[in-house]
Amino acid sequence: MADYMVRLKDGSKKTVVAGTTYAEVAAEISPRLAKEAVAVKVDGNMMDLSHEVVPSGQMELLTLNDPEGVQVMRHTTAHVMAQAVARLFPGTKFAIGPVIDNGFYYDFSDCVFTPEDLPKIEKEMHQIVQADYPVIREVLSREEALMLFSERKDRFKVEIIHDLAPSDIITVYRQGEFVDLCRGPHLPSTGRVKAFKLTSIAGAYWRGDSCREQLARLYAISFAKKSDLDEHLRLLEEAKRRDHRRLGRELELFMFSEDAPGMPIFLQNGMHIRNELENFERSLQSIQGYNEVKTPVILNKRLWEQSGHWFHYKENMYVTKVDEDDFALKPMNCPGHMLIYKNKQHSYRELPIRIAEYGHVHRHELSGALGGMMRVRSFTQDDAHLFCRPDQIENELKEVLRLIDRIYSVFGFSYRIELSTRPDDSMGSDELWEQAESALQKVLDESGVKYRVNPGDGAFYGPKIDFHIQDAIGRMWQCATVQLDFQLPERFELEYIGEDNQRRRPVVIHRAIFGSVDRFIGILTEHFSGAFPCWLAPIQVRIVSVSDDFVPDANDVLSKLQSAGFRVDVDARSEKIGYKIREAQLKKIPYTLVIGEKERSGHVVSIRKYGQRDLGEMALDAFIEKLKKEVDNKALLTDVDSPPPGN
């Protein structure tokens, strides 16, 4: 037989006999690699180890130390779960079972699951793993595949096969008595599956279409090590403890009503946080020359047609009739800002013009997608549009990146950056898109920040830079976005008079930092677990009186703190002092001041800091100075002698 030459990841070459499998190549390299390898990547394509070697291909043998190897394991674990369901629930029909972050799910029909079923399915899965069934790949003709799944009345698999292109290779994978339509790759055997746990049951629609059949979805997590699984479960419990929906109720920040689904209602405490956030950002924007505006919530259909939203975003818009004309609640603030710019003539000397708005927008999300503050239908964007000359683009973009970094650092957020490029439903010429993408990439490169490219995920009118912030327990949230737009200036015929007295087109930079102010507050609630830093806290100080005799003294302290500009209240109830202190701790109030005989006679206050020990006694004026310093520095910790974050 002929010899084949393969190239390894490290650049070395190896000669193998034609017909050799990648599993056999791994064994030739080392017994340990043969034991640990789970799949192979050849010229960038993932394959099973049972594949015969491709001549001259560059191969990389993957283990569970590789993220792609873990993905293969999770894929096989999904098949193990499906096999367990088939055993325990005869007659079940199988849809799809893709890998997702930290695990996988599988959609089923013709069955009903309860939470009590999950341990039973897990137990059966462990038996399948212990049986160590070989996972065997088979290539079928279209006719063979249709016959196989038609006989089993697997209507979902039959539909998938019908939708495949004539050139597609159809493969199934067998493990024991179970067979499933799948592209692979998979582990060599079920015994290679490691740590897993079924987590929840949900509903889903076939192919995500609400008009199609409703399915039962089982979610699971899967890891290469039990310790990783245990840590992930710990983080899930921590996430439940930090759930902003629960904390929002307990701390009286915001609420939701069935009469306004997906539309948060801010309570007094939540408004304190919201106002502090917006005023903080306003102060920085003012320094950088932003002008704040307010545009209508509802605008005529013709404006949305001109902007392109009517053709690219209509399904997410709320539309109504006003005086026989079609109007829409705005899902974005951009068109209104285009009208403001176009309201008068501009000179090149005026640019850049920076327009900012806390704009209330509405987007029609499916009810099943709604989730607390994280996915809503009504929210406020901290939107801004920068109208600039082409020669100003790079400097403006760099200033925006610096502003985002400064604001995020105040909250202790690290972040990841993505450059999202032209989507399939884009509008505009290839030349303008290439110009916009090149400008964003150049600024990122020159700024020295790390980023990754996210192909095809840009807005329909321009590419964008997305910021994903990392919270206290490691979760990532997409918040800030920066978009470079050559399209809307064309569609709205925006102009300025250039230095040569000729009419020129400006370029628009779209920019949001919090993104959705509502969602950002939800993220902050979970990030701080409801214990907001003092500058953000709804109530910064609670004063508790030891008895009714000291209520007048408590009110005197209240008056002085309020005069100094702090948010303060008094607990003057006829309750024991220990009970009142515990109540303040449950409300996560940063400082509790105790007023009794000792404090009255000594002209001091006794201070308790949330989450810390008793800080002792301090003169009220000294405490006011300490508190002022902490608030002014936007301190995350009690160490207010350090410089303010973001400076």
C-alpha distance (Angstrom), angle and dihedral (degrees) to the residues before:
residue distance angle dihedral
M1 . . .
A2 3.81 . .
D3 3.75 122.2 .
Y4 3.81 121.5 -121.7
M5 3.77 127.1 -152.4
V6 3.82 117.1 -141.5
R7 3.79 128.0 -174.6
L8 3.79 119.7 -137.1
K9 3.81 125.3 -144.2
D10 3.80 92.3 -102.3
G11 3.82 90.5 58.1
S12 3.80 96.5 -103.9
K13 3.81 121.5 127.4
K14 3.77 132.1 -133.0
T15 3.80 131.2 -166.3
V16 3.81 116.3 -139.4
V17 3.78 134.9 174.4
A18 3.80 116.4 -102.1
G19 3.80 110.1 -98.0
T20 3.80 93.2 35.1
T21 3.81 113.3 137.5
Y22 3.77 124.7 -134.6
A23 3.82 88.6 -115.0
E24 3.81 88.0 59.6
V25 3.82 90.9 47.9
A26 3.81 89.1 53.5
A27 3.81 90.0 51.3
E28 3.82 90.8 51.0
I29 3.79 90.8 52.5
S30 3.82 95.2 50.0
P31 3.82 139.7 -33.4
R32 3.79 89.6 -124.4
L33 3.80 92.4 55.1
A34 3.80 90.1 48.2
K35 3.79 88.4 54.8
E36 3.81 96.1 45.4
A37 3.83 103.2 37.2
V38 3.81 113.7 104.7
A39 3.83 103.1 171.6
V40 3.78 142.3 -12.8
K41 3.78 135.0 -122.2
V42 3.81 114.0 -147.3
D43 3.80 118.1 -171.7
G44 3.80 87.1 -22.3
N45 3.84 94.9 -49.9
M46 3.80 120.4 116.7
M47 3.81 116.5 -129.0
D48 3.80 140.9 171.0
L49 3.79 117.7 -100.6
S50 3.82 87.4 -119.1
H51 3.82 90.3 68.7
E52 3.76 116.1 109.6
V53 3.78 115.1 -114.0
V54 3.80 117.1 -86.2
P55 3.83 111.1 -135.2
S56 3.83 115.3 -108.7
G57 3.80 92.6 -2.6
Q58 3.80 120.5 143.2
M59 3.77 106.9 -121.9
E60 3.78 133.0 -162.6
L61 3.79 117.4 -171.1
L62 3.79 110.0 -143.5
T63 3.81 127.5 -147.0
L64 3.78 132.7 -179.7
N65 3.80 87.1 -88.7
D66 3.81 87.2 71.4
P67 3.83 119.7 77.3
E68 3.81 89.7 -133.7
G69 3.80 89.8 52.0
V70 3.80 90.2 54.0
Q71 3.82 88.8 50.6
V72 3.81 89.4 55.7
M73 3.80 90.2 50.5
R74 3.81 91.3 50.4
H75 3.79 90.1 50.1
T76 3.81 91.1 53.6
T77 3.82 90.6 45.6
A78 3.82 88.1 56.8
H79 3.82 88.5 56.8
V80 3.81 89.6 48.1
M81 3.80 89.1 54.1
A82 3.82 91.1 48.3
Q83 3.80 90.0 50.3
A84 3.82 90.4 51.1
V85 3.83 90.8 49.6
A86 3.82 90.4 49.5
R87 3.81 89.7 54.4
L88 3.79 96.5 45.6
F89 3.81 98.9 36.9
P90 3.83 109.2 37.4
G91 3.79 113.9 -160.2
T92 3.81 94.4 33.1
K93 3.80 114.9 144.2
F94 3.80 120.6 -141.8
A95 3.82 126.4 -135.2
I96 3.82 117.3 170.8
G97 3.80 135.6 -37.7
P98 3.81 113.1 -165.1
V99 3.79 129.7 176.2
I100 3.82 115.9 -107.8
D101 3.81 133.9 176.7
N102 3.82 109.4 -47.3
G103 3.78 93.5 -8.4
F104 3.78 145.1 -8.6
Y105 3.78 145.0 -98.5
Y106 3.80 135.0 -141.2
D107 3.81 126.8 -153.9
F108 3.81 120.1 -141.7
S109 3.78 138.0 -177.5
D110 3.80 136.5 -161.6
C111 3.80 91.4 37.5
V112 3.80 139.8 84.2
F113 3.80 122.8 -143.1
T114 3.80 129.4 -160.9
P115 3.82 127.9 -167.7
E116 3.80 87.9 -105.7
D117 3.82 89.1 63.3
L118 3.82 94.6 62.4
P119 3.85 96.9 76.6
K120 3.81 89.6 47.1
I121 3.81 91.6 52.5
E122 3.81 90.9 46.4
K123 3.81 90.9 51.6
E124 3.81 90.9 51.8
M125 3.81 90.0 47.5
H126 3.81 90.5 55.3
Q127 3.82 89.6 52.8
I128 3.82 89.9 52.2
V129 3.80 90.3 50.1
Q130 3.81 91.5 48.8
A131 3.81 90.2 49.9
D132 3.83 87.3 60.6
Y133 3.80 95.8 -150.3
P134 3.81 114.3 -166.2
V135 3.83 110.8 -112.8
I136 3.80 104.5 -133.3
R137 3.79 125.2 -165.3
E138 3.82 118.6 -147.0
V139 3.81 129.0 -175.4
L140 3.82 113.7 -142.6
S141 3.76 134.1 -173.4
R142 3.79 116.7 -116.9
E143 3.82 89.6 -105.8
E144 3.82 92.6 50.4
A145 3.78 92.4 48.0
L146 3.81 93.2 48.3
M147 3.79 91.1 48.2
L148 3.83 92.2 49.5
F149 3.79 96.8 50.7
S150 3.80 95.5 35.2
E151 3.80 89.5 57.3
R152 3.80 88.4 52.4
K153 3.83 90.4 46.3
D154 3.83 89.4 -126.1
R155 3.80 94.9 159.1
F156 3.81 94.4 177.5
K157 3.80 93.6 55.4
V158 3.81 90.6 46.3
E159 3.80 90.2 53.6
I160 3.82 91.4 49.2
I161 3.82 90.9 51.1
H162 3.80 91.9 50.0
D163 3.81 89.3 52.4
L164 3.81 94.7 52.8
A165 3.80 118.8 105.7
P166 3.81 116.5 -108.9
S167 3.80 89.7 -112.5
D168 3.83 94.2 53.5
I169 3.80 116.8 112.0
I170 3.81 109.6 -129.1
T171 3.79 115.7 -144.1
V172 3.79 135.4 176.8
Y173 3.79 129.0 -166.9
R174 3.81 123.5 -142.1
Q175 3.81 127.5 -160.0
G176 3.77 115.0 170.9
E177 3.81 109.0 -47.4
F178 3.82 92.7 -19.6
V179 3.81 124.4 96.2
D180 3.80 127.4 178.2
L181 3.78 136.8 -179.6
C182 3.80 106.6 -113.5
R183 3.80 144.2 143.7
G184 3.81 92.7 -141.3
P185 2.92 148.6 162.7
H186 3.79 104.9 -160.3
L187 3.77 141.7 174.1
P188 3.82 115.0 -84.4
S189 3.81 90.1 -112.1
T190 3.81 141.5 0.2
G191 3.81 90.2 -110.0
R192 3.80 89.2 72.7
V193 3.83 91.4 67.1
K194 3.80 110.9 110.2
A195 3.83 133.6 -171.4
F196 3.81 119.7 -8.3
K197 3.79 142.3 154.3
L198 3.80 133.8 -171.3
T199 3.79 108.5 -125.9
S200 3.79 112.8 179.0
I201 3.80 151.5 -10.6
A202 3.79 122.1 -125.1
G203 3.77 140.9 165.1
A204 3.80 124.0 -110.0
Y205 3.78 140.2 171.3
W206 3.78 124.3 -120.5
R207 3.79 106.7 -94.9
G208 3.81 89.7 -5.6
D209 3.80 91.8 -75.0
S210 3.81 114.0 136.0
C211 3.82 88.5 -154.5
R212 3.81 91.1 60.3
E213 3.79 132.0 75.6
Q214 3.79 119.0 -56.3
L215 3.80 115.0 -122.4
A216 3.80 138.3 -165.4
R217 3.81 112.8 -117.2
L218 3.79 124.8 -157.5
Y219 3.80 116.2 -160.4
A220 3.79 123.2 -157.4
I221 3.78 139.7 171.9
S222 3.78 124.7 -139.7
F223 3.80 134.6 -173.5
A224 3.78 138.9 177.4
K225 3.83 91.3 -123.3
K226 3.78 132.3 39.2
S227 3.80 89.2 -135.1
D228 3.82 89.1 59.1
L229 3.80 90.3 49.6
D230 3.80 91.3 49.5
E231 3.80 91.6 49.6
H232 3.79 91.2 49.3
L233 3.81 90.9 50.5
R234 3.80 88.8 50.2
L235 3.81 89.6 53.1
L236 3.81 90.6 49.0
E237 3.80 89.7 54.7
E238 3.79 89.6 47.0
A239 3.81 89.4 50.9
K240 3.83 89.6 53.5
R241 3.80 89.8 51.1
R242 3.80 89.4 51.6
D243 3.82 96.1 42.8
H244 3.81 105.7 145.1
R245 3.80 92.2 -146.8
R246 3.81 91.9 61.4
L247 3.80 93.9 39.8
G248 3.79 90.5 46.3
R249 3.80 89.5 58.6
E250 3.80 95.9 42.4
L251 3.80 95.0 46.2
E252 3.83 92.9 38.4
L253 3.80 93.9 -124.3
F254 3.80 102.2 135.3
M255 3.78 141.3 -19.1
F256 3.80 141.2 -157.0
S257 3.79 130.5 -137.4
E258 3.80 133.5 -160.6
D259 3.80 85.3 -131.6
A260 3.81 90.0 64.9
P261 3.83 107.4 30.0
G262 3.78 113.1 -164.3
M263 3.81 92.0 6.2
P264 3.83 112.9 111.2
I265 3.79 119.7 -140.2
F266 3.80 111.7 -148.0
L267 3.79 117.5 -143.4
Q268 3.81 125.8 -156.2
N269 3.81 95.3 -86.8
G270 3.79 92.4 47.6
M271 3.80 90.9 49.7
H272 3.82 90.2 56.4
I273 3.81 89.1 57.4
R274 3.78 92.8 43.5
N275 3.80 93.2 50.1
E276 3.80 92.4 48.2
L277 3.81 91.5 51.0
E278 3.78 94.2 48.1
N279 3.81 93.9 44.2
F280 3.80 91.2 49.4
E281 3.79 91.1 53.0
R282 3.81 91.5 42.2
S283 3.79 91.2 55.8
L284 3.82 91.9 54.6
Q285 3.81 93.1 43.1
S286 3.79 91.1 51.1
I287 3.80 90.6 55.7
Q288 3.81 89.0 52.8
G289 3.80 94.2 50.9
Y290 3.81 102.2 -102.5
N291 3.82 117.5 156.4
E292 3.80 116.2 -148.4
V293 3.81 119.3 -135.7
K294 3.80 139.4 171.6
T295 3.81 124.1 -137.1
P296 3.84 130.5 -170.7
V297 3.79 120.4 -83.7
I298 3.82 91.9 -139.5
L299 3.81 125.1 46.5
N300 3.81 137.3 176.9
K301 3.80 120.6 -87.8
R302 3.82 91.8 -119.2
L303 3.81 90.2 65.1
W304 3.81 91.2 53.3
E305 3.81 89.7 48.1
Q306 3.78 89.9 51.8
S307 3.82 92.3 49.7
G308 3.81 92.4 46.1
H309 3.80 94.8 -121.0
W310 3.82 91.9 113.1
F311 3.81 90.2 62.6
H312 3.81 98.9 35.9
Y313 3.82 104.4 32.0
K314 3.81 108.9 21.2
E315 3.83 95.0 115.6
N316 3.82 88.4 63.5
M317 3.82 95.3 47.7
Y318 3.80 130.4 93.2
V319 3.81 107.8 -130.4
T320 3.81 127.7 -166.0
K321 3.80 141.5 165.3
V322 3.81 121.7 -105.9
D323 3.83 116.4 179.2
E324 3.83 89.9 -20.6
D325 3.83 92.6 -54.0
D326 3.81 125.7 111.0
F327 3.80 114.6 -112.4
A328 3.81 131.0 175.7
L329 3.78 134.7 -153.7
K330 3.77 104.7 -116.4
P331 3.83 116.1 -102.5
M332 3.81 89.0 -174.9
N333 3.80 137.1 21.7
C334 3.82 98.3 -134.5
P335 3.85 100.9 98.4
G336 3.81 92.9 50.4
H337 3.79 90.3 53.2
M338 3.80 90.2 49.8
L339 3.83 88.0 56.8
I340 3.80 91.1 50.6
Y341 3.80 92.2 52.1
K342 3.78 91.7 46.5
N343 3.80 92.1 49.7
K344 3.80 91.3 91.2
Q345 3.79 141.3 10.3
H346 3.80 118.3 -87.7
S347 3.78 134.6 -154.8
Y348 3.79 126.4 -144.7
R349 3.82 85.8 -114.3
E350 3.84 91.0 66.0
L351 3.78 95.2 55.0
P352 2.92 134.0 136.3
I353 3.80 95.4 52.8
R354 3.81 111.4 -174.7
I355 3.82 116.4 -160.2
A356 3.82 120.2 -174.4
E357 3.79 131.3 -174.8
Y358 3.77 139.0 174.1
G359 3.78 89.2 -141.6
H360 3.80 123.4 -170.3
V361 3.82 107.1 -137.2
H362 3.81 135.6 179.2
R363 3.79 128.4 -149.4
H364 3.77 125.5 179.6
E365 3.80 106.1 -125.0
L366 3.80 122.1 177.5
S367 3.79 111.2 -98.6
G368 3.79 91.2 -121.8
A369 3.81 90.8 58.1
L370 3.81 95.2 54.8
G371 3.80 116.5 109.1
G372 3.79 124.3 170.4
M373 3.80 111.7 -77.1
M374 3.80 92.7 -27.9
R375 3.82 96.3 74.9
V376 3.79 115.9 22.2
R377 3.80 141.0 151.7
S378 3.80 98.4 -135.5
F379 3.81 123.3 42.3
T380 3.78 145.5 136.2
Q381 3.80 122.3 -105.8
D382 3.79 121.2 -155.1
D383 3.76 87.4 -139.4
A384 3.79 128.3 177.1
H385 3.79 134.3 175.1
L386 3.77 121.9 -160.2
F387 3.80 115.4 -158.1
C388 3.78 108.7 -159.6
R389 3.78 145.8 157.3
P390 3.83 117.3 -100.7
D391 3.82 90.2 -108.0
Q392 3.83 89.7 56.9
I393 3.81 97.6 53.0
E394 3.80 98.8 93.3
N395 3.79 96.3 46.3
E396 3.81 92.4 46.6
L397 3.80 91.7 49.3
K398 3.80 91.6 49.7
E399 3.81 91.0 50.5
V400 3.79 90.3 50.9
L401 3.81 91.0 51.1
R402 3.81 90.2 50.5
L403 3.81 91.2 49.2
I404 3.82 91.8 51.2
D405 3.81 91.2 48.7
R406 3.79 92.2 49.8
I407 3.80 94.3 50.0
Y408 3.81 95.1 45.3
S409 3.80 92.9 48.2
V410 3.82 89.7 59.1
F411 3.81 88.4 65.5
G412 3.79 94.2 42.8
F413 3.81 93.3 -111.9
S414 3.76 123.2 155.0
Y415 3.78 114.6 -162.6
R416 3.80 147.5 -163.0
I417 3.80 123.2 -136.1
E418 3.81 127.7 -142.7
L419 3.80 128.6 -172.2
S420 3.81 107.2 -147.4
T421 3.80 116.1 -159.0
R422 3.81 137.8 -159.5
P423 3.84 115.4 -39.8
D424 3.80 126.3 -146.1
D425 3.83 93.0 -106.2
S426 3.81 95.0 51.6
M427 3.78 124.6 138.4
G428 3.80 126.9 -145.2
S429 3.79 138.0 47.5
D430 3.80 127.8 -48.8
E431 3.79 89.3 -120.4
L432 3.81 94.7 57.6
W433 3.80 92.4 45.1
E434 3.79 91.7 50.7
Q435 3.80 90.1 48.4
A436 3.81 92.3 50.4
E437 3.81 95.5 46.0
S438 3.81 92.0 47.4
A439 3.81 91.4 51.1
L440 3.81 93.1 52.3
Q441 3.79 93.0 45.5
K442 3.81 92.2 48.9
V443 3.81 92.4 52.4
L444 3.81 91.9 49.0
D445 3.81 91.5 48.2
E446 3.80 93.3 47.8
S447 3.80 91.8 46.4
G448 3.80 89.2 58.4
V449 3.80 94.1 -132.0
K450 3.78 123.5 143.6
Y451 3.78 115.4 -115.7
R452 3.77 141.6 157.1
V453 3.79 129.5 -139.6
N454 3.81 117.3 -115.0
P455 3.83 103.4 -163.7
G456 3.80 118.4 -143.0
D457 3.82 97.5 3.4
G458 3.82 99.1 106.8
A459 3.80 124.6 116.5
F460 3.81 115.9 -87.8
Y461 3.81 89.7 -107.6
G462 3.80 100.7 43.0
P463 3.83 150.1 -13.1
K464 3.78 119.2 -85.6
I465 3.78 146.2 -160.4
D466 3.82 113.2 -130.5
F467 3.80 125.3 -161.8
H468 3.80 119.1 -149.5
I469 3.81 111.6 -164.3
Q470 3.80 123.3 -154.0
D471 3.79 117.9 -135.9
A472 3.80 131.0 -150.2
I473 3.81 94.0 -80.6
G474 3.79 96.8 42.9
R475 3.81 101.8 -97.5
M476 3.80 118.8 142.0
W477 3.82 123.2 -132.9
Q478 3.80 126.3 -173.6
C479 3.81 107.8 -132.8
A480 3.80 122.3 138.4
T481 3.77 120.4 54.1
V482 3.80 132.2 -176.3
Q483 3.81 118.0 -167.1
L484 3.78 129.4 -174.0
D485 3.78 112.4 -148.2
F486 3.80 129.5 -169.1
Q487 3.83 92.1 157.7
L488 3.83 106.2 68.7
P489 3.82 93.2 49.9
E490 3.81 86.6 56.7
R491 3.80 95.0 45.2
F492 3.82 93.0 47.2
E493 3.81 92.9 38.7
L494 3.79 92.1 -127.6
E495 3.79 115.5 -175.3
Y496 3.78 145.9 176.9
I497 3.79 129.9 -169.9
G498 3.79 109.1 -108.2
E499 3.78 128.8 -144.0
D500 3.81 87.2 -94.2
N501 3.85 90.6 55.4
Q502 3.83 89.6 -111.7
R503 3.81 123.5 129.8
R504 3.80 111.5 -104.1
R505 3.80 135.5 -175.0
P506 3.81 117.4 -117.2
V507 3.79 122.0 -142.5
V508 3.82 119.5 -126.1
I509 3.80 125.0 -140.1
H510 3.81 112.2 -162.2
R511 3.80 112.4 -154.3
A512 3.81 137.3 179.2
I513 3.81 124.2 166.8
F514 3.79 106.5 -178.9
G515 3.82 86.4 29.0
S516 3.77 96.5 -159.8
V517 3.81 109.0 17.9
D518 3.82 89.0 -154.2
R519 3.80 93.2 52.0
F520 3.79 91.6 44.5
I521 3.81 89.4 55.7
G522 3.81 88.8 51.0
I523 3.81 89.7 51.4
L524 3.82 92.0 47.3
T525 3.81 90.8 49.1
E526 3.80 90.2 57.1
H527 3.82 94.5 37.7
F528 3.83 91.7 56.2
S529 3.82 93.0 30.9
G530 3.81 87.1 -126.4
A531 3.83 92.8 -57.0
F532 3.80 96.4 113.1
P533 3.80 120.0 -168.3
C534 3.78 111.8 -96.6
W535 3.82 96.2 -100.9
L536 3.83 90.4 57.1
A537 3.81 101.1 35.0
P538 3.83 114.6 116.1
I539 3.81 90.3 -136.5
Q540 3.79 112.0 26.6
V541 3.81 98.4 -177.2
R542 3.79 133.7 21.5
I543 3.79 118.9 -164.3
V544 3.81 116.6 -153.1
S545 3.79 124.3 -168.4
V546 3.79 119.6 -143.4
S547 3.83 89.6 -139.6
D548 3.78 141.2 -12.4
D549 3.82 89.1 -86.4
F550 3.80 90.9 69.5
V551 3.81 99.0 47.1
P552 3.85 91.6 99.4
D553 3.82 89.3 53.5
A554 3.82 90.3 48.6
N555 3.80 90.0 51.5
D556 3.81 90.7 50.9
V557 3.83 89.6 54.7
L558 3.81 89.2 46.1
S559 3.81 91.2 54.3
K560 3.82 93.2 50.6
L561 3.82 93.7 47.7
Q562 3.80 92.5 47.1
S563 3.80 90.2 49.2
A564 3.80 87.5 54.4
G565 3.82 88.5 56.5
F566 3.80 102.0 -103.9
R567 3.81 129.2 136.9
V568 3.80 104.7 -117.3
D569 3.79 140.3 158.9
V570 3.81 137.3 -176.7
D571 3.80 127.6 -128.1
A572 3.80 100.3 -151.1
R573 3.81 96.5 161.7
S574 3.79 119.1 135.1
E575 3.79 91.6 -112.2
K576 3.79 131.5 122.4
I577 3.79 113.6 -82.1
G578 3.83 92.6 -121.7
Y579 3.80 90.6 55.8
K580 3.80 92.4 50.4
I581 3.81 92.2 49.0
R582 3.82 91.0 50.5
E583 3.81 89.5 50.3
A584 3.82 90.4 54.7
Q585 3.80 89.6 49.6
L586 3.81 91.7 50.9
K587 3.82 88.9 53.1
K588 3.83 87.5 51.2
I589 3.80 92.5 -128.6
P590 3.84 108.9 174.6
Y591 3.82 97.5 -133.4
T592 3.79 133.3 24.6
L593 3.79 118.2 -169.0
V594 3.81 119.0 -159.4
I595 3.81 118.4 -151.0
G596 3.83 119.9 -165.9
E597 3.78 140.9 127.0
K598 3.80 94.1 -62.6
E599 3.81 91.8 50.9
R600 3.81 92.9 44.8
S601 3.79 95.1 50.5
G602 3.80 93.9 41.9
H603 3.83 95.3 44.0
V604 3.83 89.1 -128.0
V605 3.78 139.8 112.5
S606 3.81 126.3 -129.2
I607 3.82 109.8 -130.3
R608 3.77 130.7 -149.6
K609 3.80 118.2 -176.1
Y610 3.82 117.4 -151.8
G611 3.80 111.2 -101.3
Q612 3.82 93.0 6.0
R613 3.78 138.7 83.7
D614 3.77 125.7 -86.0
L615 3.81 107.5 -67.4
G616 3.80 93.5 -153.7
E617 3.78 130.0 -131.9
M618 3.79 127.7 -29.6
A619 3.77 136.8 171.1
L620 3.80 109.9 -99.8
D621 3.82 93.5 -121.6
A622 3.81 90.1 52.3
F623 3.81 90.7 49.5
I624 3.80 91.0 49.9
E625 3.79 89.6 52.5
K626 3.81 91.6 48.2
L627 3.80 91.7 48.7
K628 3.79 92.7 46.8
K629 3.80 90.6 52.6
E630 3.80 92.1 49.3
V631 3.80 93.4 49.2
D632 3.81 95.2 43.8
N633 3.80 90.4 50.8
K634 3.82 91.7 49.5
A635 3.79 84.5 -131.9
L636 3.79 119.7 -166.3
L637 3.83 91.2 -165.5
T638 3.80 134.8 34.6
D639 3.80 90.9 -102.9
V640 3.80 95.4 100.3
D641 3.79 93.7 164.2
S642 3.80 90.1 78.4
P643 3.82 117.8 89.5
P644 3.81 117.4 -91.7
P645 3.82 113.4 -88.1
G646 3.76 114.6 -103.4
N647 3.81 95.2 32.4
